[in-house]
């Protein structure tokens, strides 16, 4: 039963979750799911990045609570989902199936799908698998889930922009490993020995963070911090799991199957100076997906919180809601 409208409006925080739970999705996984906004509003799903990061409270604020019934969830092994960090039975096909399980739970016929970076990868893969369940798509920082994109960021953009950081990043590897540095990092991160995976995970995570920020506060790796006893970041492990397996997709799958998006309206928010997901990727996708428009945010990079990006995403979501209503 829908809550009383006046009671809902009287809540101190209109962006507070309407519901939250751990949903059993099989294989021992329990996915954390929450909803926000207005029951009876425009159905929407938010897909977080990483893979392996998780949703944040601010992500609810991307959706106007008077217009949307938004669902956010932490993907398998990520955030508050259980078991935390679990990579067994954790593939792109599993995540797509989880999205469908959640959609059916909320009895949505179709919904708007929103995602950034890895969330954009998952949004596109889900829409291509279930185009009849998607009313519209809003992407930020288009990532197609390929190792080529990762190599472009870490092996091409990195030495051009931050040559010292590139030396630090490669310096963790042996001369033999530097022949295939990305694959070598994945092997180290997935190694069972903490002495091997801990510094690699920290180096990968810090390098990725610097590349994701328009004006990073630090542009070199601190050798001491790589050996720290602090808790390890979770995302590098899930990224290594997915990316070492080509994101569990066929080569160039999302571009090859872009025709399946025909008829689905899309808005792509793109930072001009995104070093991890550059504008060329968004433009290539839009060329194959004619129902999509690109909105470039000048003076912005990869992060949702670079100047103008968050507002552009909120505007895109609102505009898409008007189109699909």
N, C-alpha and C positions, 0 to 999 in steps of 0.2 A: 504494500500500500504506500502511495506517495505521501511524504510528510506534509504537514500543514504548511502552506506557503508562508504565512505570516510568522510561524515559528521558525521556519528556515531562515527567513530574512532577519530575524532577531538574533541569530547566532553572532557572537562577537567576531568571528572570523568566517566570512563567506567562502573562503578557500580551504577551510578545514575539511578533512575527508568525511564524506557521507557514510562510507563503509570501508572497512579494512579487514583483511583476513589472509591466512595462508591456505592456498588452494592446492590440493593434491592433484598433480598432473601425470602421475605414473612414474615408474622406474625409481621410486624412492624420493622423487623431487617434490617439494612444496614451494610454490611460487607465491611471493607476497604480492597481493593485489589490493589496490585502493581505488575508490571512485570519489569524484568531487563535482561540484556544480549543482545542477538541478535535475532531479528525476523527471523524465519526460523531455529533457533538453536534447539538443543535437548530439547524437552519439559520436564519441571521439576516442581514439586510443593514442597514448603517447609511448614511444619506444626510445629508451635511453641508449646512450652510446657505450663505447668500450671496444669490444664486448667486455663485460665484467664490472661495469661501474655501478649502476643502480639509479633509481629516480630520486630526486630531491624535492623538498617541500615547495621550492620556488617553481618547479615545473608545473604545478597545479595552477599557478598564477598566469600561465600563458593562455588559459582558457577563461573567457568571460563566464562567471558562475551563473549569470542570468540566462545565458544562451545554450550552454553545453552541459551534457552529462558525460564527463571525461573519465576515462579509466587509465590508470597508470600502474605498471607492474615492474618488479625487478625480475629480470630474466634468470633462467636456471643458473644456479651457482653464484649469482650476483646480489649485491646489496643485502636485503633482509631475507632473501629466499634461502631455503634450506635443502640440503646441506650447503653451507657457505663454501664457495670455491670448488664445488664438485664438478668434475669434467666428464665423468662417465655418463653415458646417455645424454650428452649435451652437444647437439649439432644444430645446424640451421634448420633442418627438417623438424627437429624437436621444438625449436622456438616457434616456428610457423604453426605447428600443431597446438602449442600452448595458446597462441593468440586466438585460434579458432575456439579452443575450449573456453577461454574467457569471454569471447563474443557470445557464444551460446549461453553461457551462464547469465549474462545480462540481457539475453533475449533481444539483442540488436540484430535487425535484418542486415543493415549496412552501416558502416561508420567511416568517419574521417580519420585518416591515419597520419600521424605527425612523428617525424624522427629526424635526428641530426647525426652526422658522421656515421658510426656503425648503426645507429638508429635509422639512418636513411637507407643503408644496405638492407636492413631487415624489413623496412617499410616497402621497399621495391620488391624484395623477394616474396613477401606476403601478398602484395597486390598482384604479382604475376601468377602466384599459385591460386589465388582466390579473387579474381577481378570482380566477380559479381557481388562480393561482400564489401567493396570499397567505394565510398561515395566521392572521395576526393583525397588528395595527398598533399601535404606540406613538408618539404624537405629543407634542412639546413646543412650546408657543407656536404655535398654529394660525395659519397664513398661507395665504390662498386665492389668492395671486398676482395680486390686482387692484390697479389704480392707485388705486381708491377707498380701499383700506386704507392705501396709502402717503400719500395726501393727508390722511387722517385723522390719521396720525402726525405728518407734517411741517408741516401747515397748520392743524390743530385742536389737537392735544395740545401741540405745541411752543410756540405762543404763550401757552397757558394756564399751562404749567409753567415755561418758561424764556423769558420775553418778550425779554430781552436777547439771548439766543442766536437767537431768531427774527429779530430785527432784523439781527443779523450775517449770518444765513443768506440773508435776502432782500436784504441790502445788496450782495451780490456781483452782483446782477442789475440790468439797466437798468429804468427805470420801465415800459417796454413789456413786458419779459420777465416782470415781476411779475404780469401779468394771468394767466399760466399758469406759475407758478414751477416746478412739478415737471417739466413738459415742457421748460421752458427749461434746467433743470439737465441733463436727459438730453442735449439738443442740445449743450450746452457740453462735457459729459464725453466725448461721442462725436466732438467736433471734432478734426480731425487736428492742429491747431496746439497745441503744448504750452503756449503762452502763454494759450490759452483753456481747454484741458482740465485742466491741472495744478491751478490753484487751485480749480476747480469740484470736481474729484475729491477733493481734500483737505477742502474744506468739507463736501461731502456725507458723506464717510466719518467725519469727526469729529462732525458733528451726529448721525449715526446711532448712533455709539458712545455719545454722551452719553444719547440716548434709550433705549438698550438697558441702561444701568446704573441700578441702584436708587439708588445714592448716588455719582454721578460726582464725581471729584476736581476737575474744572473744568467750568464751565457757559457759557463764552464762547469764540468763535473768536479765535485769535491771528492778526491780519493778517500778521505776519511769517512765521509758519509756513506760511501758504497759498502764499507765494512761495518756499518753501524749495527747495534743490537736492537734498534727500533723495529716495530712491526713492519712487515713487508707490504708494499702496495699490492692490491688484489688484481688489478686490471692486467698487468703484463703477463700473468700466468694464463688468463683466459684468452688474451690476444695471441699468445704463442700457440695455444691449443687450436684456436680457430685458423689463424693465418698459416700455420705450418701445414694445415689441411686444406688450403685454398678456400677457406670459409665454407667448406663442405659444398662447394658448387662446381659445376663444369667450368672449363676455361671461358672467361668473358661471358658468363651466363646472363647477367642482368642486361647487358647491352644486346646480346643475341636474341633475348626474348622480350625486348622493349615493346614490340608490337602488341603484346598482351595487355599493355596499359592503354591501348586506344579507347577513347571515350571517357577515360577517367581524368577529370581536371586536376591540374597540379600547379603548385607555385614552389619555386626553388629559390631559397634565400642564400646568397653566395657572397662571402667576404672577398673583397678584391685581392687581399694579400694573404689568403689562406695558404700556408705552406704545406699542409697535410692533405687538403682536399681542394686543389686549385681550380680556378674558374674553367679551365679547359675540360674538366670532367663534367661539370654541369652543362656546359654547352654541347658536348658530345651527346649527353643523354637527351637534352631538349631537342636536338636535331632528329633523334630517333623517336621521341615521344612528343608529337606535335601538339598535344593538349596541355603541355606544360609551358609556363612562362618563367623567366629568370629575373630575379630582382637583386641586383648587385648592390652591396653595401660598401660604399667607398670608405677608405681609411679603416677597414676592419680586417681581421684575420680569421682564425678558425673558431675561436671561443664564442659561445653564446653570449658572453658578457663583454665582448669587445664593443666599442662605441657603435650604437645604432643597430646591432644585430638582434638583440632581444626584442626591441620595439618592432623591428621588421618582421620577426617571426610572429609576434602577436597580431600585427596588422594582416599578415598573410592568412593566419588562422581565421580571423574575423571576416576577411574578404571571401575566403573559401566557404565559410558558413553561409554567407549571403547567396553564393552561387548554387549551393546544393540544397538550400532550404525548400 
